[in-house]
Amino acid sequence: MIIDTTTKGILLRWRDEYKKVQTKEVSFDEFKPRFYIKDSEIEMNECKGRDAYGSFTLKPSYEKTDFVNLDGDRLKQVSWSPPKPHYAKLMRNWFDRNNIDTYEGDVAHHHRYAIENPDFFPEYEMRKLYWDMEWMQGGEHDGAITCIATYDSYDNWYKTYVWYPDGRDTDGLGQGVKFYSSEKKMLQAFLSDIIFHDPDMLISWFGWKFDLPKLIERLIHNKLDAQLLSPCDEVSGVYWDKKTKQVAMDKKKVNSYSPTYQPIKGRICVALDAAFERQWLDSQRGTLPSMALDYIGETVLGKKKLVSNRFPDKNEFFARAWLEDSDVYLEYARIDVELLVELDTTNHITEAILSLQRLLKAPYDACHHATKMAGIYFMRNASWKAPTGKKGESRSYDGAMVYDPLSEGTNGLHFGVAAFDFAGLYPSMMIARNISWETKSRVPTEFAVNISTPKDFSESTHTNMRYFKTDDLGLLPRSLLGLKKLRNEYKVNMKNASDKSEYVMWNNNQLAVKRLMASFYGIVGFQGYGWCDIELAEAITASAREAIREAAYQARRYE
């Protein structure tokens, strides 16, 4: 499911049972950008601002609601006219300057739509286009894209677009190669295929940093409309220049895309390098010394990149092989895409992210950061509205155990060593102590945590207690228990899978639940975010230190 905010409103794109693209647009008037303030706050009449087009005035409107904050104070909704989401920051800053607290003022507009419309998430097979480009660096054709290699998951077909300055202009010579007489004609053909086949996902390796900015640059250089990369003609950093009457680009914006940013409205852009690295780290296989595709291909897949006999030096190969060793050059480009496809399909990288999206019922761009994942989950399940995050001075607190073999006198060679691990240490502590925003207690209870618990095995000489209520489960432990049950169900289904495809599906689902659960501590300790609560974070880490210390003391009894 693709959910995006465009200049017109919320864009929804999906495929029906016949794999045909369906779209729906929800205007800003239908679904208003908004946030909340306390019902008791005064209602200001207008907010003045200034942008590149001059000064303007926003007219806020207020609406009573049944929503409350964590303290139980009734909230009212604030919206504004004209109803554009990018004015949200200006509006909340305006309230801040007047010492008025806001709630959910930092929620992306399409995230809010997903939170309030969780039933609108049809499941379907996404059409994935894997792509990679080569271009000249130096020489007569400096900066020009020489070829684009692709693979379409619906057609199961590799295709390479290439141009030559010697005038070749043919439909190709088999093996999916298409020849063109100019860079412009090649880019026109690639753009036409994007429009015609209408892929849901564009998957590349460092494409967010290199390939996509270069593609946009060369489309504009050749006076082609780069906005056509989007099904709704919107690409971040690309605009219509009224002075030149041509499509232009904001170089700073286009060249600063992040790995998880979605610049092409209506299509999901996947940085497979970042997604693979995240998966690799989550599997606790250590840090990779290089993220270069040739290194990953050889290390993970056991496949070495193609080497030109004529130009074994890599720099010379890229400088000359396009025109002087063309067959090897094109094969090199195609193999890059083959590596992308194999890495993704054998490690189920994009499908794992899509499983998380289906679990969260959230936009794709929310499935990469702990704050966004957990934030969407809690906004949908909490009985209160969280405050808008504010940047300010950070507050430090003690984290995990720091075990020093020298100070503990355990260094040296040992035999008969046994090892054990806590299953989800931080989540277990949240459940065991009922740690949550609404369960904090000012009076002592059985669920007590000494946040001064040492970070080593020294004697605990100070106490600084935090207490949590014992009557009802809080949002954090309740959510974790529900997700743990769901994950166990997925694991059972995985073990009972009838084939590899079904096994992979359930494994992706259980890993998605694991990632979501792991994000809960991250959001609690992420300072400057609305759901952050350092008292909860320090109670969680202190509880974990207590558990580890107690386990160690018990183990020492058997020495």
C-alpha positions in Angstrom: 0.0 0.0 0.0 1.4 3.4 -1.0 0.3 6.4 1.2 1.9 9.7 0.4 1.3 13.4 1.0 1.3 15.4 -2.2 0.6 19.1 -2.9 -3.1 18.3 -3.4 -3.7 15.9 -0.5 -3.3 12.3 0.5 -2.5 10.0 -2.3 -3.5 6.3 -2.0 -2.3 3.7 -4.5 -2.8 0.0 -4.5 -3.5 -2.9 -6.9 -6.7 -4.9 -7.2 -7.0 -8.7 -7.6 -6.1 -8.3 -11.3 -2.9 -6.4 -10.4 -4.4 -3.2 -11.9 -3.3 0.0 -10.2 -6.1 1.8 -8.3 -5.8 5.3 -6.9 -7.6 7.6 -4.5 -7.0 11.2 -3.6 -8.1 12.7 -0.3 -8.0 16.5 -0.3 -6.8 18.6 2.6 -10.3 19.9 3.0 -11.6 16.3 3.4 -8.8 15.3 5.8 -7.5 18.4 7.5 -4.0 18.9 8.8 -4.3 19.4 12.5 -3.0 19.1 16.0 -4.4 19.8 19.5 -4.2 22.2 22.4 -5.9 22.2 25.8 -9.5 23.1 25.8 -8.8 25.8 28.4 -6.3 27.7 26.2 -7.3 31.0 24.5 -8.1 30.9 20.8 -5.9 33.2 18.7 -7.4 34.6 15.5 -4.6 34.6 13.0 -1.0 33.6 12.4 1.3 35.6 10.2 4.2 34.0 8.3 6.5 34.6 5.4 7.9 32.3 2.7 9.6 32.6 -0.7 6.5 34.1 -2.2 6.1 36.8 0.4 4.0 37.3 3.6 0.8 35.5 4.3 -1.8 35.0 7.0 -3.2 31.7 8.4 -6.6 31.6 9.9 -6.8 28.9 12.7 -10.1 27.3 13.6 -10.9 25.3 16.7 -13.1 22.3 17.4 -14.0 20.7 20.7 -13.1 17.0 21.0 -13.3 14.1 23.5 -9.5 13.7 23.4 -7.4 14.2 26.5 -3.8 14.4 27.4 -2.0 12.1 29.8 -3.2 14.2 32.8 -6.8 13.9 31.7 -7.1 17.5 30.4 -9.7 17.9 27.6 -8.2 18.9 24.2 -9.5 20.8 21.3 -8.5 20.5 17.7 -6.6 23.2 15.8 -6.7 23.4 12.0 -6.0 26.3 9.7 -6.8 27.8 6.4 -5.4 27.4 3.8 -5.2 23.7 5.0 -1.6 22.9 3.9 0.4 20.4 6.0 3.7 22.3 5.7 2.2 25.1 7.7 2.0 22.8 10.8 5.4 23.8 12.0 4.7 27.5 11.7 1.4 27.1 13.6 2.9 25.1 16.5 5.9 27.5 16.7 3.3 30.3 17.0 1.6 28.5 19.9 5.0 27.8 21.5 5.9 31.5 21.4 2.7 32.2 23.3 3.5 29.5 25.9 0.7 27.2 24.7 1.5 23.5 24.7 0.5 21.5 21.6 -0.2 17.8 21.1 0.6 15.7 18.1 1.9 18.8 16.3 4.8 16.8 14.8 2.8 14.0 13.2 3.3 13.7 9.4 0.0 14.2 7.6 -0.1 10.9 5.8 1.0 9.1 9.0 -2.1 10.6 10.7 -4.3 9.4 7.9 -2.9 5.8 8.3 -3.4 6.0 12.0 -7.1 7.0 11.7 -7.8 4.7 8.7 -6.2 1.3 9.6 -8.8 -0.7 7.7 -7.7 0.7 4.3 -4.6 -1.5 3.7 -5.3 -4.0 1.0 -2.6 -6.7 0.5 -1.2 -7.3 -3.0 2.0 -8.2 -4.8 4.0 -5.1 -5.5 5.6 -4.5 -8.9 9.3 -4.1 -8.2 11.7 -2.4 -10.6 15.4 -3.0 -9.8 17.7 -0.5 -11.5 21.3 0.6 -11.8 23.1 3.1 -13.9 26.5 3.9 -15.3 27.7 7.3 -16.3 30.9 9.0 -17.6 33.3 10.8 -15.3 35.5 12.9 -17.4 36.2 13.0 -21.2 34.0 14.3 -24.0 30.8 13.0 -22.5 31.5 13.9 -18.9 28.4 13.4 -16.7 26.3 11.7 -19.3 24.5 8.5 -18.3 25.7 5.7 -20.6 23.4 2.9 -19.7 20.5 1.9 -17.4 20.0 -1.8 -16.4 16.7 -2.9 -15.0 14.7 -6.0 -13.8 10.9 -6.0 -13.6 9.5 -8.5 -11.1 6.1 -8.8 -12.9 7.7 -9.5 -16.3 10.7 -11.5 -14.9 12.8 -9.7 -17.5 16.1 -7.9 -17.5 16.4 -4.9 -19.8 19.3 -2.6 -20.5 19.1 0.8 -22.1 22.3 2.1 -23.8 23.3 4.8 -26.2 26.3 5.4 -28.4 27.5 8.6 -30.1 28.2 6.8 -33.4 24.5 6.9 -34.5 23.3 3.4 -33.7 19.5 3.5 -33.2 17.8 0.1 -33.2 15.4 -1.9 -31.1 18.2 -4.0 -29.8 20.0 -7.2 -30.6 18.3 -9.6 -28.2 19.0 -10.3 -24.5 16.9 -7.3 -23.5 19.4 -4.7 -24.8 18.0 -1.5 -26.3 20.3 0.7 -28.3 19.8 4.5 -28.8 21.6 7.2 -30.7 21.6 9.8 -27.9 21.4 10.0 -24.2 18.1 11.9 -24.5 16.5 9.1 -26.6 17.6 6.5 -24.1 16.2 8.5 -21.2 13.0 9.1 -23.0 12.6 5.3 -23.5 13.4 4.6 -19.8 10.9 7.3 -18.7 8.3 5.9 -21.1 8.6 2.4 -19.7 8.4 3.8 -16.1 5.1 5.5 -17.1 3.8 2.5 -19.0 4.7 -0.3 -16.5 4.0 1.9 -13.5 6.1 0.0 -10.9 5.2 0.3 -7.2 8.8 0.1 -6.0 12.1 1.4 -7.4 14.9 -0.6 -5.9 18.6 0.4 -6.1 22.0 0.2 -4.4 23.0 3.6 -3.1 20.5 5.0 -5.6 19.3 7.6 -3.1 22.8 9.1 -3.0 24.0 8.6 -6.6 21.7 7.2 -9.2 18.5 9.1 -8.6 20.1 12.5 -8.2 22.1 11.8 -11.4 19.0 10.6 -13.3 17.1 13.8 -12.3 20.0 16.0 -13.3 20.4 14.4 -16.7 16.7 14.4 -17.4 16.6 18.1 -16.8 19.9 18.6 -18.8 18.2 16.9 -21.8 15.0 19.1 -21.3 12.9 16.1 -20.2 10.3 16.4 -17.4 11.8 14.6 -14.4 8.5 15.0 -12.6 7.2 12.2 -14.9 9.1 9.7 -12.7 6.1 10.2 -10.4 2.6 9.0 -11.3 1.3 12.3 -9.9 4.0 14.4 -11.4 5.7 15.3 -8.1 9.3 14.7 -7.3 10.9 16.4 -4.2 13.3 19.1 -5.3 12.0 19.2 -8.9 9.9 22.2 -9.9 8.6 24.3 -12.8 10.8 27.4 -13.2 8.6 30.3 -14.2 11.5 32.4 -15.4 13.1 29.8 -17.8 9.7 28.1 -18.4 11.4 24.7 -17.9 11.6 22.0 -15.3 14.4 22.7 -12.9 15.9 21.1 -9.8 17.0 22.3 -6.3 20.5 20.7 -6.4 20.9 21.0 -2.6 17.6 19.2 -1.9 18.0 16.5 -4.6 21.6 15.7 -3.6 20.7 15.4 0.1 18.0 12.6 -0.1 18.3 10.2 2.8 18.1 6.4 2.5 14.6 6.3 3.8 13.2 9.5 2.2 10.5 9.1 -0.4 11.2 11.8 -3.0 9.0 10.3 -5.8 5.4 10.7 -4.8 3.3 7.6 -5.5 6.3 5.2 -5.8 8.3 3.6 -3.0 12.0 4.2 -3.4 14.0 1.5 -1.7 17.7 1.9 -0.7 18.5 -1.8 -0.7 22.0 -1.0 0.7 20.5 0.5 3.9 17.8 -2.1 4.2 20.3 -4.9 3.8 22.7 -3.4 6.3 19.9 -3.0 8.8 18.9 -6.6 8.4 22.5 -7.8 8.7 23.0 -5.9 11.9 19.7 -7.1 13.3 20.9 -10.7 12.7 23.9 -9.9 14.9 26.4 -11.0 12.3 28.8 -8.2 13.0 29.7 -4.9 11.2 30.4 -5.2 7.5 33.8 -3.6 6.5 32.3 -2.4 3.2 28.9 -1.8 1.7 30.2 -1.8 -1.9 28.0 -4.0 -4.0 30.9 -6.0 -5.4 32.0 -6.8 -1.8 28.5 -7.7 -0.6 27.9 -9.8 -3.7 31.1 -11.8 -3.1 30.7 -12.1 0.7 27.0 -12.9 0.9 26.3 -14.6 -2.5 29.8 -15.9 -3.3 29.7 -14.1 -6.7 32.6 -12.0 -8.0 32.0 -9.0 -10.2 32.9 -9.2 -13.8 36.4 -8.2 -14.8 37.3 -6.9 -18.2 40.3 -8.6 -19.8 40.9 -5.5 -21.9 40.6 -3.0 -19.1 41.4 -4.8 -15.8 42.0 -1.5 -14.0 38.6 -0.4 -12.7 39.1 3.3 -13.4 40.2 2.7 -16.9 37.3 0.3 -17.4 34.7 3.0 -16.4 36.5 5.6 -18.5 36.8 3.5 -21.7 34.8 0.3 -21.7 31.5 1.9 -22.7 32.8 2.6 -26.2 35.8 0.2 -26.5 34.6 -3.0 -24.6 30.9 -2.5 -25.0 29.7 -6.1 -24.5 31.6 -6.5 -21.2 30.4 -3.0 -20.1 26.7 -3.9 -20.6 27.2 -7.3 -19.0 28.8 -5.6 -16.0 25.8 -3.3 -15.7 23.3 -6.2 -16.0 25.2 -8.3 -13.4 24.9 -5.4 -10.9 21.1 -5.6 -11.2 21.2 -9.4 -11.0 23.0 -9.1 -7.7 20.3 -6.7 -6.4 17.6 -9.2 -7.3 19.3 -12.1 -5.8 20.2 -10.3 -2.6 16.6 -9.2 -2.2 14.9 -12.5 -3.1 17.3 -14.7 -1.1 17.3 -12.5 2.0 13.7 -11.3 1.6 14.8 -7.7 2.4 11.9 -5.7 0.8 9.3 -8.3 1.8 10.4 -8.1 5.4 9.8 -4.3 5.4 6.5 -4.8 3.7 5.5 -7.4 6.4 6.3 -4.7 9.0 4.2 -2.2 7.0 1.2 -4.7 7.0 1.6 -5.3 10.7 1.8 -1.6 11.5 -0.8 -0.5 8.9 1.5 2.4 8.2 3.1 4.3 5.3 6.3 2.7 4.0 8.5 5.6 5.2 7.4 4.9 8.8 8.9 1.4 8.8 12.6 2.4 9.2 12.8 4.4 12.4 11.9 3.4 16.0 10.2 6.7 16.7 7.9 6.4 13.7 7.1 2.8 14.2 6.3 2.9 17.9 4.8 6.3 17.6 2.2 5.2 15.1 1.5 2.1 17.1 0.9 4.1 20.3 -1.1 6.8 18.7 -3.5 4.2 17.5 -3.7 2.4 20.8 -3.3 5.0 23.6 -6.3 6.7 25.3 -4.5 10.0 25.3 -2.7 12.4 23.0 1.1 12.7 23.4 2.7 16.2 23.5 4.5 17.6 20.5 8.2 16.8 20.8 10.5 19.6 21.7 14.2 20.0 21.2 16.1 21.1 24.2 18.7 20.1 26.7 19.2 16.4 26.9 19.2 14.6 30.2 21.6 11.7 30.8 20.7 8.5 32.7 22.5 5.2 33.4 22.2 2.6 30.7 23.2 -1.1 30.6 25.7 -3.0 32.7 29.4 -2.4 32.0 31.2 -5.6 33.0 34.9 -5.1 33.5 36.7 -8.5 33.8 39.7 -6.8 35.5 37.8 -5.1 38.2 35.6 -8.2 38.7 38.6 -10.5 38.8 37.3 -12.8 36.1 39.9 -12.3 33.5 41.9 -15.4 32.4 41.2 -18.8 31.0 38.1 -20.7 32.2 36.8 -24.2 31.5 33.3 -25.5 31.8 31.8 -22.1 31.0 28.0 -21.9 30.6 26.3 -18.9 29.0 22.7 -17.7 29.0 20.8 -14.8 27.7 17.6 -13.0 28.7 14.8 -13.3 26.2 13.9 -9.7 25.4 15.5 -8.1 28.4 14.1 -4.6 28.2 10.6 -5.7 27.1 10.6 -8.2 29.9 11.4 -5.5 32.4 8.6 -3.3 31.1 6.1 -6.2 31.6 7.5 -7.3 35.0 7.3 -3.8 36.6 4.3 -2.6 34.6 6.4 0.3 33.3 4.3 2.8 31.3 3.5 6.4 31.0 0.1 6.2 32.8 1.2 3.7 35.5 3.8 5.9 37.3 2.9 6.1 41.0 3.8 8.8 43.5 3.2 6.3 46.4 5.3 3.2 47.0 4.0 0.0 45.4 5.4 -3.6 44.9 6.6 -2.6 41.5 9.6 -0.6 42.7 12.8 0.2 40.8 16.0 1.7 42.3 17.4 3.8 39.4 20.7 4.1 41.4 21.4 0.5 40.9 25.2 0.3 40.0 26.3 -0.4 36.4 28.7 -3.1 37.7 28.7 -5.6 40.5 29.7 -3.3 43.3 27.5 -2.9 46.4 24.4 -0.8 46.0 24.8 2.1 48.5 22.2 4.6 47.2 18.5 4.4 46.6 16.4 6.5 44.3 13.1 4.7 43.9 10.5 4.8 41.2 7.1 3.1 41.6 4.5 1.8 39.2 0.9 1.0 39.8 -0.3 -2.6 40.3 -4.0 -2.4 39.4 -4.2 -2.3 35.6 -1.6 -3.1 32.9 -0.2 0.0 31.2 0.0 0.6 27.5 3.6 -0.5 27.2 3.3 -3.9 28.9 -0.1 -4.5 27.4 1.2 -3.9 23.9 4.2 -6.1 24.4 2.2 -9.0 25.7 -0.2 -8.8 22.8 2.7 -8.6 20.3 4.6 -11.5 22.0 1.5 -13.7 21.6 1.2 -12.7 18.0 4.9 -13.4 17.4 4.6 -16.9 19.0 1.6 -17.6 16.7 3.7 -16.6 13.7 6.6 -18.9 14.8 4.2 -21.8 15.1 2.9 -21.1 11.6 6.5 -20.9 10.4 7.4 -24.3 11.8 4.2 -25.8 10.3 4.8 -24.2 6.9 4.1 -26.6 3.9 6.8 -25.0 1.7 9.6 -22.5 1.6 7.5 -19.7 0.4 5.0 -20.0 3.3 8.0 -20.4 5.7 9.5 -17.2 4.5 6.2 -15.3 4.8 5.7 -16.3 8.4 9.4 -15.7 9.2 9.1 -12.2 7.8 6.0 -11.6 9.9 7.6 -12.8 13.2 10.7 -10.6 12.5 8.4 -7.6 11.8 6.8 -8.1 15.3 10.3 -8.4 16.8 11.4 -5.1 15.2 8.3 -3.3 16.4 8.7 -4.6 20.0 12.4 -3.6 19.9 11.4 0.0 18.9 9.4 0.5 22.1 12.4 1.2 24.4 14.0 3.4 21.6 10.9 5.7 21.6 10.8 6.0 25.4 14.5 7.1 25.5 14.5 9.3 22.4 14.8 12.8 23.8 13.0 15.6 21.9 10.2 13.3 20.9 6.7 13.5 22.2 6.6 9.9 23.6 9.9 10.2 25.3 9.9 9.8 29.1 13.3 9.6 30.7 11.8 8.4 34.0 10.5 5.3 32.1 13.8 4.9 30.3 15.9 4.9 33.4 13.4 2.6 35.2 13.8 0.1 32.3 17.6 0.1 32.3 17.8 0.0 36.1 15.4 -3.0 36.2 17.6 -4.7 33.6 20.7 -4.0 35.7 19.0 -5.5 38.7 18.0 -8.6 36.8 21.6 -9.1 35.5 23.1 -8.5 38.9 20.7 -11.0 40.6 21.4 -13.6 37.9 25.2 -13.2 38.4 24.9 -13.5 42.2 22.9 -16.7 41.8 25.5 -18.1 39.4 28.3 -17.3 41.8 26.6 -19.6 44.4 27.7 -22.5 42.3 31.4 -21.6 42.0 
